[in-house]
């Protein structure tokens, strides 16, 4: 641990671990630059705690005052990666997330391309004893098995590798926000394996409340833990330009915030992937969105347990 983003003022009841995985070496198709996300998000989140926190409390415009005095957000730093070896990068990332879980921290992982999810999901799988569920917010399926350009571990294959874990069933993987075009392989594997999904069109009709309820029901069916992964390309590019592969259409920020707040109390870990400061606008709007989502994940869990 390298310090605190939020140091508790009372004996902590909630323990969160901020973990950076600055990896985008397999980004051969989209926009490179997501490796710069962890320090950018760390700075934004620290700014919120520095300038808006008073006497350990924050005021939520919609939900009122929340007391964070017994909340610890420890900074576990960024994984030191071996960029020459993607498989080794997975092992190095896995080790730090596992360390946080074994110390009874809730991981808050920041990538990096969407390949950073697999080490976190594997760590949760290996540290816990029961079946796990997975909620994926994403424009893309990330179910590619292998490609000559990206190999076995990449932002396009994170969910495929995760489904190879013994206690993660395809029926407990829920993909939310899918849209646009994909490969025939990835389209057909969803039906073949029985992966559940709520497409972008379906989400727009259902709304975030009904979609969150359905996602939790599917991911939680017979499972003991749920992992939440948020690929920022699930958002409309107009609101979140700083991402690796912007896809036309998408959720609004308000819809994503509502969804994350509803599912957060039921999730044992969270990651935010494909945050790309290099392609963000001058106001760093996408970084601000990511910091808000992480804060909402924290406060939703704190409120539920109060």
PyMOL commands that set and color helices and strands:
alter all, ss='L'
color gray80, all
select helices_A, chain A and resi 34-51+86-102+116-127+158-162+170-172+184-193+200-206+208-219+232-234+253-264+277-279+285-305
alter helices_A, ss='H'
color red, helices_A
select strands_A, chain A and resi 4-6+14-21+57-60+64-67+71-78+106-111+132-137+173-178+196-199+225-231+269-273
alter strands_A, ss='S'
color yellow, strands_A
deselect
rebuild
show_as cartoon
